[in-house]
């Protein structure tokens, strides 16, 4: 399977997150081991000196003396290192789950939860590490601690990227859900035009419209709404009724077709079968992926109605049925002209 650039970045980020998590887990084990040893030495020395009733520094090395002075700090640090280990363990678990689910698009919300969990525990690890080392740094001034610091940096950097990468598509989906329904306010026709432009801005490819009252006014509204996105389309297909066919509409269609041809966009107008025109009350607009239920296009910005997303498959099926039974506007015009000649 081909991996695109965002997917590759996400994969590398998750790998970095897992690597950093394992490094901080190893670091917590190292700190736990060192503190247990130091506390054991300090506490053991204290007990021994107390048992032997030695009050001075006789036979006490400088290192042991330092441990004796900080035995309480070492004990507190040891307890804190247990928490450090548990935090690192949860971070490893959450990063491992993210790695497993990296191809599961259906688990996006739960993946966001695990990414947030890892971020929270990475920050907690950093704070806990600071608390431990702030008073006991003299015991951990070793090269190995730089590996721990690198692990923390990897975790925080990958957390920051994953929060961005996961939230981006979620924000897009939120905008798409918000665009799924649009309430038209007839008292604000100009604002409604702008809202309709935004609502239909994602449409592209072949634009199809079913509206049995689509006439010259509807054509003007279509042009006004789609003016900024005309080049997004390869073709316009309009299904209307024979009742809308008058000299003005025919002329407007011809002019509009010439204008679209100059942009490399096609235009086809077909007239629904008489029976279909009577039965087809719902109006809709659709491209190759999305379908919306709409009010009549000739009053689309002046009617209090909601524009809502509808089932694409059902709309596509209905369109194909109506389209197959409809007659091309040009053929109908020729047929009607011949009928008028015969009557004369």
TAURDA-V356179 format. One record per backbone hydrogen bond with DSSP energy under -1.0 kcal/mol. NH is the residue of the N-H (numbers start at 1). CO is the residue of the C=O. E is the energy in kcal/mol with one decimal. If there is no record, write none. Layout:
# TAURDA-V356179
nh->NH co->CO e->E
nh->NH co->CO e->E
This chain:
# TAURDA-V356179
nh->8 co->4 e->-2.1
nh->9 co->5 e->-2.5
nh->10 co->6 e->-2.5
nh->11 co->7 e->-2.4
nh->12 co->8 e->-2.6
nh->13 co->9 e->-2.3
nh->14 co->10 e->-2.4
nh->15 co->11 e->-2.5
nh->16 co->12 e->-2.4
nh->17 co->13 e->-2.3
nh->18 co->14 e->-2.6
nh->19 co->15 e->-2.7
nh->20 co->16 e->-2.9
nh->21 co->17 e->-2.3
nh->22 co->18 e->-2.3
nh->23 co->19 e->-2.0
nh->24 co->20 e->-2.3
nh->25 co->21 e->-1.9
nh->26 co->22 e->-2.4
nh->27 co->23 e->-2.1
nh->28 co->24 e->-2.3
nh->29 co->25 e->-1.9
nh->30 co->26 e->-2.2
nh->31 co->27 e->-2.6
nh->32 co->28 e->-2.5
nh->33 co->29 e->-2.5
nh->34 co->30 e->-2.5
nh->35 co->31 e->-2.7
nh->36 co->32 e->-2.3
nh->37 co->33 e->-2.1
nh->38 co->34 e->-2.9
nh->39 co->35 e->-3.0
nh->40 co->36 e->-2.1
nh->41 co->37 e->-2.5
nh->42 co->38 e->-2.7
nh->43 co->39 e->-3.3
nh->44 co->40 e->-2.4
nh->45 co->41 e->-2.5
nh->46 co->42 e->-2.2
nh->47 co->43 e->-2.4
nh->48 co->44 e->-2.4
nh->49 co->45 e->-2.8
nh->50 co->46 e->-2.2
nh->51 co->47 e->-2.5
nh->52 co->48 e->-2.5
nh->54 co->49 e->-2.8
nh->60 co->57 e->-1.9
nh->65 co->61 e->-2.5
nh->66 co->62 e->-2.1
nh->67 co->63 e->-2.1
nh->68 co->64 e->-2.5
nh->69 co->65 e->-1.8
nh->70 co->66 e->-1.5
nh->74 co->70 e->-2.7
nh->75 co->71 e->-1.9
nh->76 co->72 e->-2.3
nh->77 co->73 e->-2.9
nh->78 co->74 e->-2.1
nh->79 co->75 e->-1.9
nh->80 co->76 e->-2.2
nh->81 co->77 e->-2.0
nh->82 co->78 e->-1.2
nh->83 co->79 e->-1.3
nh->84 co->80 e->-2.1
nh->85 co->81 e->-2.1
nh->86 co->82 e->-2.0
nh->87 co->83 e->-2.5
nh->88 co->84 e->-2.3
nh->89 co->85 e->-2.2
nh->90 co->86 e->-2.2
nh->91 co->87 e->-2.1
nh->92 co->88 e->-2.2
nh->93 co->89 e->-2.1
nh->94 co->90 e->-2.6
nh->95 co->91 e->-2.2
nh->96 co->92 e->-2.1
nh->97 co->93 e->-2.1
nh->98 co->94 e->-2.0
nh->99 co->95 e->-1.8
nh->100 co->96 e->-2.0
nh->101 co->97 e->-2.2
nh->104 co->101 e->-1.4
nh->105 co->103 e->-1.1
nh->108 co->105 e->-1.1
nh->111 co->107 e->-2.5
nh->112 co->108 e->-2.1
nh->113 co->109 e->-1.6
nh->114 co->110 e->-2.2
nh->115 co->111 e->-2.5
nh->116 co->112 e->-2.2
nh->117 co->113 e->-2.4
nh->118 co->114 e->-2.5
nh->119 co->115 e->-2.2
nh->120 co->116 e->-2.5
nh->121 co->117 e->-2.3
nh->122 co->118 e->-2.1
nh->123 co->119 e->-2.1
nh->124 co->120 e->-2.1
nh->125 co->121 e->-2.2
nh->126 co->122 e->-2.1
nh->127 co->123 e->-2.3
nh->128 co->124 e->-2.7
nh->129 co->125 e->-2.8
nh->130 co->126 e->-2.0
nh->131 co->127 e->-2.1
nh->132 co->128 e->-2.1
nh->133 co->129 e->-2.6
nh->134 co->130 e->-2.0
nh->136 co->132 e->-1.0
nh->137 co->133 e->-1.3
nh->139 co->136 e->-1.7
nh->140 co->137 e->-1.5
nh->142 co->140 e->-2.1
nh->146 co->143 e->-1.3
nh->148 co->144 e->-1.2
nh->149 co->145 e->-2.4
nh->150 co->146 e->-2.1
nh->151 co->147 e->-2.0
nh->152 co->148 e->-2.1
nh->153 co->149 e->-2.3
nh->154 co->150 e->-2.6
nh->155 co->151 e->-2.3
nh->156 co->152 e->-2.6
nh->157 co->153 e->-2.7
nh->158 co->154 e->-2.4
nh->159 co->155 e->-2.4
nh->160 co->156 e->-2.3
nh->161 co->157 e->-2.0
nh->162 co->158 e->-2.7
nh->163 co->159 e->-2.4
nh->164 co->160 e->-1.5
nh->165 co->161 e->-3.1
nh->166 co->162 e->-2.6
nh->167 co->163 e->-1.6
nh->168 co->164 e->-1.8
nh->170 co->166 e->-1.1
nh->171 co->167 e->-2.4
nh->172 co->168 e->-2.0
nh->173 co->169 e->-2.5
nh->174 co->170 e->-2.0
nh->175 co->171 e->-2.3
nh->176 co->172 e->-2.5
nh->177 co->173 e->-2.6
nh->178 co->174 e->-2.5
nh->179 co->175 e->-2.0
nh->182 co->307 e->-2.3
nh->184 co->305 e->-2.3
nh->188 co->185 e->-2.2
nh->192 co->188 e->-2.1
nh->193 co->189 e->-1.7
nh->194 co->190 e->-1.8
nh->195 co->191 e->-2.4
nh->196 co->192 e->-2.6
nh->197 co->193 e->-2.3
nh->198 co->194 e->-2.0
nh->199 co->195 e->-2.5
nh->200 co->196 e->-2.3
nh->203 co->200 e->-1.3
nh->205 co->232 e->-2.2
nh->207 co->235 e->-2.7
nh->208 co->286 e->-3.2
nh->209 co->237 e->-2.6
nh->210 co->284 e->-2.7
nh->211 co->239 e->-2.6
nh->214 co->211 e->-1.8
nh->219 co->215 e->-2.1
nh->220 co->216 e->-2.1
nh->221 co->217 e->-2.3
nh->222 co->218 e->-2.5
nh->223 co->219 e->-2.4
nh->224 co->220 e->-2.3
nh->225 co->221 e->-2.4
nh->226 co->222 e->-2.6
nh->229 co->226 e->-1.1
nh->232 co->229 e->-1.8
nh->233 co->230 e->-1.7
nh->234 co->205 e->-2.6
nh->235 co->205 e->-1.2
nh->236 co->266 e->-2.2
nh->237 co->207 e->-2.8
nh->238 co->268 e->-2.8
nh->239 co->209 e->-2.9
nh->240 co->270 e->-2.3
nh->244 co->241 e->-1.4
nh->245 co->242 e->-1.5
nh->250 co->246 e->-2.4
nh->251 co->247 e->-2.1
nh->252 co->248 e->-2.5
nh->253 co->249 e->-2.4
nh->254 co->250 e->-1.9
nh->255 co->251 e->-2.3
nh->256 co->252 e->-2.7
nh->257 co->253 e->-2.5
nh->258 co->254 e->-2.0
nh->259 co->255 e->-2.1
nh->260 co->256 e->-2.4
nh->261 co->257 e->-2.5
nh->262 co->258 e->-1.6
nh->263 co->260 e->-1.3
nh->264 co->261 e->-1.3
nh->265 co->260 e->-2.7
nh->266 co->234 e->-2.3
nh->268 co->236 e->-2.6
nh->270 co->238 e->-2.8
nh->271 co->327 e->-3.4
nh->272 co->240 e->-3.5
nh->277 co->273 e->-2.8
nh->278 co->274 e->-1.5
nh->279 co->275 e->-2.0
nh->280 co->276 e->-2.6
nh->281 co->279 e->-1.4
nh->284 co->210 e->-1.5
nh->285 co->292 e->-2.2
nh->286 co->208 e->-2.4
nh->287 co->290 e->-2.1
nh->292 co->285 e->-3.0
nh->293 co->308 e->-3.1
nh->294 co->283 e->-2.3
nh->299 co->296 e->-1.5
nh->302 co->299 e->-1.9
nh->305 co->303 e->-1.4
nh->307 co->182 e->-3.4
nh->309 co->180 e->-1.3
nh->310 co->291 e->-2.2
nh->315 co->311 e->-2.2
nh->316 co->312 e->-3.0
nh->317 co->313 e->-2.2
nh->318 co->314 e->-2.4
nh->319 co->315 e->-2.7
nh->320 co->316 e->-2.3
nh->321 co->317 e->-1.7
nh->322 co->318 e->-2.4
nh->323 co->319 e->-3.2
nh->324 co->320 e->-2.1
nh->325 co->321 e->-1.1
nh->327 co->271 e->-2.4
nh->329 co->269 e->-2.5
nh->332 co->328 e->-2.4
nh->333 co->329 e->-2.3
nh->334 co->330 e->-2.2
nh->335 co->331 e->-2.4
nh->336 co->332 e->-2.7
nh->337 co->333 e->-2.3
nh->338 co->334 e->-2.3
nh->339 co->335 e->-1.8
nh->340 co->336 e->-2.0
nh->341 co->337 e->-2.1
nh->342 co->338 e->-2.2
nh->343 co->339 e->-1.7
nh->344 co->340 e->-1.6
